[in-house]
């Protein structure tokens, strides 16, 4: 069983990125569309393939490949962009070499992911493929040398992806940044939540509830890209959730750079939003709350504990602590102490028995001494977190921490190994063998041998890979446990979780109304043919 599933969440401060850029490169870019110009090709071992440039573009004739790095918020952005492209006739391809354009959505949290992002750009360009970049890397450093000549969609401009793709296919460079504003002039959460989307997993709806944050962490570059806090109106979030359940979704994830800050800019709060959301969740479906930093959950502890008792809300919370040393936390400008974090964990574990608390640790922050690291070890030893994301410090250009004197690399590796060895030394689920649990099945394991379900504490339970279980509530008996998951044997018939069958993989969300009106297919094809003919005549 080990290795079937190696982690339980893939959330905001758990990602990667590199090929760092100088601080002076981090400033805003004008909105512009630059017509393609001929440039001398750099000499390489292999002759780059000339990309195909179209003077006019008929939507739906070019395949698009979408790749995403990073957090759930990034994944949601990609789903919306894919939905807009598909709704406008562009086929989506999972085979990147079969596509004429790559849409690459980046993450800037840590260095390795940015390395992968950069390498993918070079790979596409060398094959003559059109490339459009999105996400936090180009938003935070739009003048990075390796992004020159590429079209860019800013993090709050994803609703304009279709026009960017069309211009890029014509050989033009389009760079759209800028913030969306509310009618009152405040920063908005971003593009509308009611846009069409193509869900990566038709059973899971990812809903961004806000963008940006209120922190000024010295090591973090995401703030450069996502900016200050901007919350979506609660009505829009609730409507998105309601719509998703009518399309067969059985699980919704609330995501942002910090869910605990939700609503502070629009006169509401996270608990108020959660109380409205639980009223629209059908029986058997579930809600998962995304990452929140300690300062912004402290004042809501009683309300959050109360909501976690709701049968349709996972008793799970991701609260990144980053260090167990007050001095390091101060140097990071995390705006809380170790005691504050312990208060969060102690309160929730006491008032919500069995609740899962996941957290993150950064090893080797520049000011971290051996004593500071011992404080971190003692914190992890005290709580034995079932899910612990351990990261080496990566200096992100343009951040205050990048200018600090670094801990020697060997020492950073030593500390990372010591904490990792401790994390691997205990098994959090062994005492649950023999229990009977209700689990919701939503995914397939990494090794493709099992379906993945989650119990009320969002703990992974592997069940037999039989189609009758997917998207269903299943009663299982836990037969074995490993470091990252349990194995459950179904002991009853699966029960329908959602209200309807889910959309097919790749089907566009938000266009169901057309399908429900049951317009005869010949008429649909005729209308499409007329539209394409008119476009062709006027280009």
N, C-alpha and C positions, 0 to 999 in steps of 0.2 A: 503493500500500500504506500510506502514512502515514495514520494516523487510524483504521485498521481496528481496532487494539487499542492503547490508549494507556498501559497500565501492566500489570505482570505480577502484582501481588498487591494485595490490599485488606485490609491488616492493621492491627493495634491502634493504632499511633501515627500512622495516616495518615488521620485523620478530622476532623470539623468540629463546631461547636456555638455559641448566643448569648443575647441578652436576659438579661444576667447578673443574678444574684441576690445579695443581700447576705450576708456571712458568717454573720450571726446566724440566717439561715434554714436553715442547714445543721445540723439536729439530728434525732434519730430521732423518728419518729411512732409513736403507739400503734396497735396493731391495732384496727381498729374498723369497724363497719358503720353508717353514718349513713343514716337514712331520709330520703328526698327531702323537701325543703321548698320551698315556693313562694317565688321571689325576684323582685323587680322587675327587669325587663329594662332594660339600659342603652339609652339612646337611640342609635340608629344610623341610617345612611342607609337601610339595608334592614331590614325587619322580620324578626327571626330566625324560622325555622320551628319550630313546637312539635314536640318529639320525641315519638314514640309510646312510651307507658309501658304495660307489660303487668303486670297484677296477678299473673298466673301465666304461667310460661314453659314451653312444650313444646319440649324440645331438638330441634334439627334444622329448625326453621321460620324461623330468622333467619340471614341470610348475614353472614359475618364477613370484613372486609378487614384484612389484616396488612401493615404497612409497617415496615421496619427501617432504622435509620441505624447506621453504625459498623463495628465489627470483626467478625472471624469468630466470636468468642465470642457477640456479640449475635445474629448470624445463626443460630447454633446454638440459642440460647434461643428465637428466633422459630419455628424449625422444630419444636421440642418443643411450644411452646404451640399451634401450628397443628395438630400431630398429636393433641394431647389434645382440642382442640375438634372436629376431624373425627371422631375415634373416638367422641365423644359426640353425633354426629349433626348438627353444625353445618356447613353447606356453606361452603367458602372461596371468596371472590370476588376476582378480579383487577381488577374494575371497582369502584372505591370508591363510586361513586354508586349502585351496585346493592345495596350492603350496608346493613344496619340498625345495625351496630356496627363501629367502627374500633378495632383494637388497634395502638397506635403504640409501637414499641420504640426508645428514644432513645440517643444518644451524647453524652457530656459532654467529650470530649477537647478540642475547639476550638469557637469561637463560631458559625460559620455553620451547623453542623448543628443546634445548639439553636435558632437562628432558624427554620430550616425546620420543625423539630419544633413550635415554638410556632405558627407560621403554619398548620400542618396541623390543630392542635387548634382554632384559631379557625374554620378553614374548615368542619370537621365540625360544630362547635357551631352555626354560623350556618345550617346546613342541617337542624338538628334530628336529627343523628345521634348515637347514643350513642358515647362515647369512653372507652376504657380505655388508660391509659398504663403503660409498663414501661421498664426499662433504667436507665442510670446517672443520668440527669437527675433523675427523681423520687426515686430512692434517695438521691442525694447532697443534694438540696434539696427535701424533701417539702412544705415550707410556702411554696414559691414562689407568688406571687399568681395566676399564670396556671394553676396546677394545682389551685386551690381548686374543690371540688365535683366533681372527677374521681375515678374509681376508679383505684387504683394497685396493680400487682403488683410486689413487690420482686424484686430480682435472684436471691434464693435461694428465692423462693416461686412460681416459674413452674409448679410442679406443681398449683397451686390456681387456675389460670386459669379453669377451667370454672365453679366456684362464683362467681368474681368476675364473669364475663360474665353468668351467670344473674341475679345480684342487680342488676347494672347495668341489664339490660333491664327489670327491674321498677321502675326509677327510684331505686334505692338507691345510695349511694356506699360503696364498699368499698376499704379501704386496708390491704394486708397487707405488712408488712415483717418483719424478724427474720432471724436466722441459723439455719441448720441445724447441729446438733451430731452428732458421732459418739457411739457408745456410751461412749467414754472421756471425753466432754465437750469434745473438740477441735472447732474449726470444721471443718465438712464442706465438700467441694467444691461442694455444691449439691444440687439435685433429682437423683433417680436418672438415670443415663445410659441405663437400659433402658426408659424411657418411650416411648410411641409418638411418632413425629414425621412430618412431611411435609417431605421434602427439597426445597429450592429447585431443586437439580440432582440428579436421581435417581442420577447416576453418582458423586456426591461426598458422602462422609460427613464432617461436621465434628464432632470429638470434643474437648470441653473437658477437659483433664487436671487443671487446678487453677483456682482463682479467687483474686483478690487478688494481692498482691505483698509483697516485703520492703523495697521502697524507700520513700523519703520525698521524692521529687522536688518541688522548690519550685514548679514550674509546673503540676503535674498534679493534676487533680480526680478522676480515676478512682479513686484510692485512697479518696476519701471515700465512694464508692459500693460498690466491690468489697471494700474492707477488707484485712485481713491475709491471709496465705497459707492456703489450704485445699485440700489435694490429694485427688483421688479415689483409691480403692484401685486398685492395678494390675490386679487380677482383674476389676474392673468395666469398666475401659478396654479390656482385651483382649477381654472378652466382647462389648462393644459393637462392636468392630472385627470380630470373628468373625461376629456377626449381620449386620452391614452387607454383608459379602461374600456371604452367602447370599441377599441381596436384590438382587444385581446391581451393587453399588457396585464401582468400579474404582480409586478414589483416596480415601485418607483424609487429612484435615488435622488435625494436633494443634494445638490453640489454647489460649491463656490470656493473661492480662496479662503473663506472663513464664514461658515454658516451661522456662527454665533452672533455675528455683527448684523445679521439681516434686519432690515427695517429701521435702523437707527437714523437713517437719513430721510425717511418718509413717515415717521411718527408711529411706527408699529414695532413688533418684536417677533423673534423666532417662535416662542410659545404660542403667540396669537395666531401665527400662520399655521402651525402644526395642528392647533385645535380646529381650524377650518378644514384642513386637508383630511383629517381622519373621518370627517363626515361623508366624504365622497369615495372612500376606499371600500370596494365591495368585499363581502365575506370571502375569506381564503386568500385575499391579496395582501401585500405587505408594503411598508414604507421603510426605507433605510436613510437615516440622517447622516450627512457627510461630515467632513472634518471641521472642528471648531477649536480655536485657541483658548487656553485656560481663562484669560481675563474676561472674555465675553460670555462665558457660560456660567461663571461664578454667581452672578446676580440672578440667574434663571434656574438654579439648581432644583428648588422644590417643584417648579413647573415642569422642568424637563423630566424629573423622576416620575412625576404623575403621568406624563404623556407616555413614558416608556412602559407603563403598565397597560397601555391600550393593547388589545389582542392583535391589532393589525399593524403594530409598530415593532420593528426589531429592537430588542434590548441590547443595543450596540452603539458605541460612540468612539470616534477616532479623535483623540486629544493629544497632539504632539507636544512633548515636554522639551525635547532637544538636549537637555543637560540636567543633571541632578545637583549642580553647583550654583548657588545664588550669584557668585561672582561672574561665572560664565554667562548666566542668564542676563545679568546686567550689561555685560559687554556685548551680548547679542541684541540688546534692547528688546527683550521679549515682554517686558512690562508685567511680569508676575514673578513670584518667588517659588521655591520648591514647596514651601508650606501651602501656597495657593493651589498648586497642582495636586498635592496630597489631599487637600480638602475636597477637591472635585472627585477624585477617585474614591476616597473613603465614603463620602456622602452617597454617591451613586451605588457603590457596592452594598452599602448598608440598606438603602431604601429600595433598591431593585436587585434582590438576591440573584446571583448568577450572571449579572450583567457583564458583557464583554467590553473591556476598555482596551483599545489599541493605541499605541504611541510610537513616536519616532525618537531616535537618538542621533546626534551628530558627534562623531569621534574626531578629536584632533582640531577643534576650533582653535584659532591662533593663540588665545590667552589661556587655554586649558593646561593647568599644571597636573602633576601626578595626583595631588590631593583632590583636585577638581574631578578628575576621572574616577577616583575612589568613591566620591560622593555619587557619581552617576551609577557606578556599580552597586552601591548600597541601595539606591532607589529601585533599581531593577530587581535586585535580590529580594527586596521587601515585598514587591507586588507580583513578581513572576508573570508578567504580561503574556497572555496567550498569543498575541500578535505584536511583534516588536520589529520595527524597521530600522536597521542599523546602517548608517551612512558615514563614509569618510567625508571630512570637510573638503569642499571644492571651492577655491576662490573664484567668485564670479566678477568679471571686470565691471568697474563702475560702482562697486559696492564698497562701503567703508572697510569691511573685513578683508577685502583683497589687498589693502595697503598695510595690514598688520603683519608683524613678523610671524612666520609660520612655524608650527611644531614640525620637527624633522620627520620626513616621510616614513622612516622605519619605525619611529615611535607611534605614529598614527596607525600604521598597519598592526603594530603590536597591540594597541588598545582595541582596535576593531576586532582583532582575532580573539582577544580575551573576553570581550562582551559577547561575541558570536558563539564562542565555546560555551559560555554560561547559558545562553539562550537555548542552545541545543541540548543542554544537560537535563532538562525537565520536560515532562510530557503532560500537557494540560487536560487531556481528555480521558485518560485511563480509568478514572473513577466513574465514568459514565457508561462503561460497558454493561449491558444488561438493561439499561433504561429503555422505555418506550417513548418515542418522540414523534411529534407532528412536524413534517418538513415540507418545504416548498421547492420543487425541482425546476431549475431555470437554465441549466447550462451543461456542458460536457467537460470532463476532466482533461487536463493537458495531455495525458497519455492516451486519450480517446477510448479508454476501457470502461469508464463509468459515466453516469450522469451525476451532476453536482446539485445537491440540495442544501438548504440552510434551515436550521431549527430556529426557535424563537430568540436565541442569543446570537444569531448570525454566525453560528459555528458550522463549518462545512461537514456535510454528511454525504458520503458516496453511496449511490444506490445502483441496482442493476441497470444496464444500458438497454432498456426496453421502451419503445416509443410511447407505450400507454402511460408512462410516468411523467413524460416531459410536460411542463406547465401545470402540473397537478399537485394537490396536497396529498401526501402519502403518510400513513402511519407506519413507522419502522421500529424494529428492535435493534439496538446498537450491539453489534457482534464483535467489533474490534476497534482499536484506536491507534493512531500514530501521532507524530508531532503536530501535523497540520490539519488532520481531519479524522473523522470516524467513518466506519462502514455500517450502513443500516440495511437490514433485511425487511422488506415490506411484509406486513402481517395482515393487511386489509386491502380492499379495492381502492384504487386512487380516486380522489374526488376532484371535480372540476373546480379550479381556483378562480378564474376570471369569469366575466359575464358572457363573453363570446369567444369564438376561436380566434387566435392571433393572426395578424397579417402574415403573409408568406415572407420569407427572407428576401430582402431587396425590394419589397413592395413599399410604395410611398405612403407615409402617414399623412393625414390631413386631406387626402383626396378620396376618402371612403364614400363621401356623399355622392360622388359621380357614380361609383359602383352601385350604391344602394338605390339610385334612381332607375337602375337597370335600363340604361339607354342601349338600344340594339347595337351590337358591335359594328355592323355594316355602316350605320349612320356615323358612329364614332370615327371609323376609318375614312369615310367620305369627308367629314369635317376636317380631319387632320390633313388629308390630301389637299383640300382647298386652301387651308392656311399655308402649307408649305409652298404651294404654287404661287400664292400671292407674295410671299416673302422672296421667292426666287425671282419674280418679275421686277420687284422694286429694288433689288440689290445691284 
